[in-house]
Amino acid sequence: MIKAKIIEIFSSIQGEGLYVGQEQAFVRFYGCNLSCKFCDENKKRNFMECTASEVIDKVMDAGKSVVSITGGEPLMQSDFLKEILPTLKEKNLKVYLETNGTLDDKLLDVLELVDIISMDFKLPSSTGIESLWQEHTRFLKVAVEKELFVKSVITPQTSMSDIKTAAYIVSELNEDIPFILQPVSYNNRIKNIELLPAFFQEVKETLNNVRIIPQVHKIIGME
C-alpha cells in the first residue's frame, strides 16, 4: 500500500495566482527537489504518512469543489497522485496542481487527471539556485495541454535579464499564457521592489496577459 508524506490537509482560500480568493481544499505534500532561498516550506519539516483513502476522506470532508495539490513539490510523489486523483475526479472535484515546473516526466504520469496547472517559473536571480530554463521549457510543452499559467516570485535581487528570458520562453510556446509577477513577502508583508513596474512593462512587450498578484493569504493572515 502506497503512503504519501503529507504536511497538512486543510481548507482555505487560494492566495496566489489567477484563482486568488477561491475556496479550495489543500493537500500539501512534503519535500522538494529545489532549495529556493525565499521558500518558507523549510519551516514545515514535520509530516504524516497517509494512505490514499485517508487523504481522499479528508479532502471530501472539506466540502470544496476544487482541490489544490501543492507542496513542496507534489510531483515527487506522482505514484501516490495516480492513486488519489482518479477518485477525486470521479467525485467531480477540479484538480489544481501547484508545481515548480521541473519534473515534466512526472507530470506526464498524471496529466490527464489534472485540470489547472500553476507553474512557478524559477528565476535564478530570485531563487539563488542555478538556472532551470531547459527544465521549464520541457515542462511547459507538456503542461500547455491543460489550463496553465505561470508565476514568478520577484525579489529585490531579481534581474531584468531573467525576466526577459522567462517571458521569451513562455512566448515561444503561446503568447496568451498568463504570466504573474508575485512580489516576495517577508513576515507577511510585501517587500518593496523598485523594479517591479519595469518588469511588468517588459513582460507586457512579449506576452498578452501579465498581472502583478501578491500572496493575498499572507496579507490577510490566512493559511
Secondary structure as UniProt FT lines:
FT   STRAND          3..13
FT   HELIX           17..19
FT   TURN            20..21
FT   STRAND          23..29
FT   TURN            37..38
FT   HELIX           41..43
FT   STRAND          48..51
FT   HELIX           52..62
FT   STRAND          66..70
FT   HELIX           74..77
FT   HELIX           78..90
FT   TURN            91..92
FT   STRAND          94..99
FT   HELIX           104..110
FT   HELIX           111..113
FT   STRAND          116..120
FT   HELIX           124..127
FT   HELIX           133..143
FT   TURN            144..145
FT   STRAND          147..154
FT   TURN            156..157
FT   HELIX           160..173
FT   TURN            175..176
FT   STRAND          179..183
FT   STRAND          185..186
FT   TURN            187..188
FT   STRAND          189..190
FT   TURN            194..195
FT   HELIX           196..204
FT   TURN            205..206
FT   STRAND          210..212
FT   HELIX           216..219
FT   TURN            220..221
//
